[in-house]
Amino acid sequence: MMIRLLSVLILVGIIAVGCSGDESETSPTGPRFPESQVFEKLSDYRLFEGSLSDLKPVEGVLPYDLNSPLFTDHASKFRFVYVPNGDVASYDTTDVLTFPKGTILVKNFYYTLQSGEDFIIETRLLLHQSSGWNLEVYEWNDEQTEAYRNIVGNTKPLSFVANGQSYTVDYVIPNKNQCKNCHARGNDEKPIGPVVQNLNKNYSYSDGVENQLTKWVEAGILEQPNHSEIPAWADYTDETRSLNDRARVYLEVNCAHCHQKNGSAYNSGLFLNYYNTDSLSLGFNKTPVAAGAGSGGLDYVIVKGDADASILHYRMNSTSTKVMMPELGRTLIDEEGVALIREWINSIE
């Protein structure tokens, strides 16, 4: 009996050590970061306080926004970042910020329903663990009390209001492999949105309006930037900015995460990065690598001055699974985005 009791105590001790060694936390009530495994419930990360659906961040978790966000069937998004105490992110102007291990990037997708209530449908986490970036999806329950880990994806019918119009969609919650498709960088995965130029904007915090980069520096999570050397990318809906800037930013945030030299669409030879200056790899008079339904019988990706003859415009303006681009993340046509790219192509002499 004594030997059996001793064995149980040893086993309990091993389990306790394993649990405590698999997560780090800044305080008993602060965020929890899983070093290798992940939590099955969003609440277990302790990123928010009070009612979970209020998305009120705990101390050390900062909300943020982007000058130009990715279009996802008109979904609204609340973004947050957590960087471990004492660590800072670094940056250059050619890629996303370099975040330290232990960072959590949070993106909540929500809609305003026909009833006028906001409904959070999913939360995506990017966890910078010891093995690299881990992409996890959490699906919210109908009661809006909890979100649960979902690795296989789901499709949920939604009727909502956006920009004064009513829409009905079969919203697609991506599976884990689909997340990797967009976030792929060679053999690894990385964040997409937090490029320093896309973060360079004012944000209305609870204690006032402040530039996000300044706020991040003050919070001790970003190295000191020189704002005069960091341009602010355009909000592509802002018609006071140049048409070219707006169109190039739109292509950067909606297409270039795959269409770049180390992205998943590398083999296409079409690179839509904001700073790409090579006209051929930007698509001008470029023939597609593979023809078929996706080309619509058209010859070139972009024909200067003629959007109707351009494959890029044709594929953006479709919802056919064999034609549409981006092929993931939307089921509706981004009418404003298509109109912007159409105007841009037609303006090019």
Secondary structure as GFF3:
##gff-version 3
##sequence-region A 1 349
A	DSSP	alpha_helix	2	21	.	.	.	ID=ss1
A	DSSP	beta_strand	23	25	.	.	.	ID=ss2
A	DSSP	beta_strand	32	34	.	.	.	ID=ss3
A	DSSP	three_ten_helix	42	45	.	.	.	ID=ss4
A	DSSP	beta_strand	48	49	.	.	.	ID=ss5
A	DSSP	three_ten_helix	52	54	.	.	.	ID=ss6
A	DSSP	beta_strand	56	57	.	.	.	ID=ss7
A	DSSP	beta_strand	61	64	.	.	.	ID=ss8
A	DSSP	beta_strand	76	82	.	.	.	ID=ss9
A	DSSP	beta_strand	104	113	.	.	.	ID=ss10
A	DSSP	beta_strand	118	129	.	.	.	ID=ss11
A	DSSP	beta_strand	132	140	.	.	.	ID=ss12
A	DSSP	beta_strand	147	149	.	.	.	ID=ss13
A	DSSP	beta_strand	154	162	.	.	.	ID=ss14
A	DSSP	beta_strand	165	173	.	.	.	ID=ss15
A	DSSP	alpha_helix	176	183	.	.	.	ID=ss16
A	DSSP	beta_strand	184	185	.	.	.	ID=ss17
A	DSSP	beta_strand	188	189	.	.	.	ID=ss18
A	DSSP	alpha_helix	196	199	.	.	.	ID=ss19
A	DSSP	beta_strand	202	205	.	.	.	ID=ss20
A	DSSP	beta_strand	208	211	.	.	.	ID=ss21
A	DSSP	alpha_helix	212	218	.	.	.	ID=ss22
A	DSSP	three_ten_helix	227	229	.	.	.	ID=ss23
A	DSSP	alpha_helix	243	254	.	.	.	ID=ss24
A	DSSP	three_ten_helix	266	268	.	.	.	ID=ss25
A	DSSP	three_ten_helix	293	295	.	.	.	ID=ss26
A	DSSP	three_ten_helix	307	309	.	.	.	ID=ss27
A	DSSP	alpha_helix	311	316	.	.	.	ID=ss28
A	DSSP	alpha_helix	335	347	.	.	.	ID=ss29
###
